[in-house]
Amino acid sequence: MLSRRRLLQYAASASALAATGAIPASLTSAFAAEEDAKRIIPWKNWSGAQSCTPSLRVAPSGEAELAEIVSKGTTPIRAVGAGHSFSGLVPTEGTLLSLDRMAGLVSADKAGGKATFKAGTRLGAMGTSLAENGLALDNMPDINKQTIAGAISTATHGTGADIGSLATFIDGMRLITGSGEALDLDARTNPDLFQAARVSLGALGIVTETTLAARPLYKLKKRTWTAPVEEMLEQAPELWSKHRNFEFYYIPYSGMTIGIINDLTDEPETPEPANEDDDGLRQLQKLQDWLGWSPATRRWLIQKILGGMEPETRVDYSHKTLSTERNMRFNEMEYHLPREAGPEALREVIETIEMNDVEVFFPIEFRTVAPDDIWLSPFYKRESCSIAVHRYHEEDYTPYFSLIEPIFRKHEGRPHWGKLNTLKAADFASLYPKWQDFLEVRTELDPEGRFLNPYLRDVFGVEA
């Protein structure tokens, strides 16, 4: 039977991902003994949709070793973090590179509001390290298993109408180019290159360190409640304007949403609730299986359960309330739309799903993100909302996503760089005003295309 907490936690888990296994620690040398270099070890991403068999898998321990890999290794050279990207950014037949051994806090400056991390540091570890030094990031995504390098390179974000993606927190960064040269980048000394590198898809080089803006450690009060979808959509502009963090999830075939807001507080922390995300998702999956033949009955049952739920609150430090554990695997497509187009686009998505009897139980996620001036940021110079759809990893996502993507494109959406989409170079060129500028920087830093796998060649329109 569906429990109250399981349904709430089910909906809050919709946009998430869980950690994939790291590159084996034994594969640590840039150019190990010949017998190790010849080992063929397949790789898959977290959802299993992306895979490859690289000729070499390596995990360098420092920049000197990394520079040798980049300048001499078998191409294409692609870095992998936690494997949370659904798009084809990682797969390569050349060298697959992990930065797991180049991780950890380098320095924390509480007075100056900055912290430097090695690029392989996972976001969850960053939150803990910052808290130990009395600091926190201004925002976190709803999962924290990614590396900081992967997160900024794909413009990973949380929610907040006035808060940008993680890439906007970068004050400086260090990059190893295709020639093995190390570059220190910031907005003061090389602004154009910095704007290109903050969201680069790993196409300019390998990030080794990042310095981020941080703020004093703070607590948030998280409130979760249910509401009919039209009520939530009508209130959404007020909610994203009034509250620090706002998001909601629509449960397919229910007519109901679950909203989440976070606001600053000095109240004492409350006990952390048990994590039952996976159980909740399994229950909703069973409900789809049992009542998929009768959408009306399914809608009635979910409305009856959600309709009687009281709001729930939790108080804790920001890195604990903004990110949660996710374990049930799926594939995802997410587009970032002009914010004013978001409510109508979501209505179209819901109508398309339910009129076509699409079998789906994962909620649809709605978030907001502030504009920025980063060249390949999907939030470049426009207030945005993000809408994400998900498909259980054992099911074919193609028919579902092909129904929804035209809606996103009609509303001038830009896809999340780490999520599935069907766009090509000409499409991206029309969506990004600084597209050609980025291509020129990419050619300058990597003229041989050492970091371009087949997927990125399609993205940038570069022939093999």
PEWO-V40367 format. One record per backbone hydrogen bond with DSSP energy under -1.0 kcal/mol. NH is the residue of the N-H (numbers start at 1). CO is the residue of the C=O. Records with the same first field share a line. If there is no record, write none. Layout:
# PEWO-V40367
NH=CO ; CO
This chain:
# PEWO-V40367
7=3
8=4
9=5
10=6
11=7
12=8
13=10
14=11
16=13
20=82
27=24
28=26
36=33
37=33
38=34
39=36
43=52
45=50
46=83
52=43
55=94
56=94
58=96
66=62
67=63
68=64
69=65
70=66
71=67
72=68
73=69
77=450
78=95
80=97
86=418
87=418
95=76
96=56
97=78
98=58
102=99
106=116
107=116
109=114
113=109
114=109
115=212
116=107
117=210
118=104
119=208
120=102
121=118
123=146
124=144
126=122
127=123
128=124
129=125
130=126
131=127
132=128
133=130
134=131
135=130
136=215
148=121
149=119
151=147
152=148
153=149
155=152
156=151
160=368
163=160
166=156
168=165
169=166
170=167
171=211
172=211
173=185
174=209
175=183
176=206
177=181
180=177
183=175
185=173
190=186
194=190
195=191
196=192
197=193
198=194
201=153
203=200
206=176
208=174
209=174
210=117
211=172
212=115
213=169
214=113
215=136
217=134
220=316
221=263
222=314
223=261
224=312
225=259
227=257
229=255
232=228
233=229
234=230
235=231
236=232
239=235
240=236
241=237
242=238
243=239
245=262
247=260
248=366
249=258
250=364
251=256
254=251
257=227
258=249
259=225
260=247
261=223
262=245
263=221
265=219
270=315
280=276
281=277
282=278
283=279
284=280
285=281
286=282
287=283
288=284
289=285
290=286
291=287
292=288
294=291
298=294
299=295
300=296
301=297
302=298
303=299
304=300
305=301
306=302
307=303
309=306
312=224
314=222
316=220
318=218
320=317
321=317
322=318
324=142
331=391
333=389
335=387
336=414
337=385
339=383
341=338
342=339
345=341
346=342
347=343
348=344
349=345
350=346
351=347
352=348
353=349
354=350
355=351
356=352
358=353
360=358
364=250
365=388
366=248
367=386
369=384
370=163
372=379
377=374
380=377
381=372
382=379
384=369
385=337
386=367
387=335
388=365
389=333
391=331
393=329
395=392
401=397
402=398
404=400
405=401
407=404
408=404
409=405
410=406
411=407
412=409
413=408
414=336
416=334
419=416
420=332
425=458
428=424
429=425
430=426
432=428
435=432
438=434
439=435
440=436
441=437
442=438
443=439
444=440
445=441
446=442
449=446
452=449
457=453
458=454
459=455
460=456
461=457
462=457
